[in-house]
C-alpha cells in the first residue's frame, strides 16, 4: 500500500535583529523613537539596545555601565508594550572594557547562530574622514610587554564582509548618490542598506543627544534644590529614567 509523502516542513526565516549600540548616558526619547522606527520600517524583526561597557578611551563616560543598562531597561519597559520587539542586551555589561564592534557581533553570533544581526549606524559615519574599514579590535595575541601599538588590529574589512549594516539617515549628514550607485552606500561596503520606511510612512527624526541631557541635568542640579534635580529634561527622557537620575543623583556637577 502506498502512503502519501509527508510534506516538507517549511524552514522558518531567520530572525533579523538590529543591534543599536551606544553609551545611552542616558537613554533619551530620541533613542527610543529611532528603535521604534527601525521596527516600524520592517527592516528588522527586533531591535536590541546594547549599552556599552566601560570606555577607557572616553574619560567623560563616568556613569557605570550597570546604571546605563538599568536606565535602558526602565526606558524600554515603560515606553513600549511587552510584545513590542525592542529589547535591552546585557552582553557588554560586566566587562572590564567595552567590546569592539566586530568582537561584539561575533560574540552575539556565537550565542545565536541562527540569527541575522545588522549593526545600526547613522549616516554621520559615512562622511569624509571616517572609514568603517579601519575599525579595530583587540589583538587576541597581544600580551603584557608587547608594543602598545600592537594591542589592536584592524578588523573593519572583516566586519564589513561578515555583517549587515543598517544605516539611519541623520539630519545634515547626506551621502552622495550616483547613477552607478543609486543608494550611495556601495562605496562604503558590500552589506550596507538604508533603513527605509514603508511607502506611506515618513521617518520621524530625532536629534536629541545624551550630551545635551547631561548638560541640562548638571545645570538643574546647580540652580535648583536637589529634590528638583532633572527638571530641565522633563519630557526629553522617559519618566522612569528621570526618576532614576534623580534618585541616583546622576550627572551632578
Buried (B, 14 or more C-beta within 10 A) or exposed (E): EEEEEEEEEEEEEEBBBBBBBBBBBBBBBBBBBBBBBBBEBEBBBBBBBBBBBBBEEEEEBEBBBEBBBBBBBBBBBEBBEEEBBBBBBBBBBEEEEBBBBBBBBBEBBEEEEEBBBBBBBBBEBBEEEEEBBEBBBBBEEBEEEEEEEEEBBBBBBBBBEBBBBBBBBBEEEEBEEEEEEEBBBEEBBEBBEBBBBEEEEEBEEBEBEBEBBBBBBBBBBEEEEEEEBBBBBEEBBBEBBBBBBBEBEBBEE
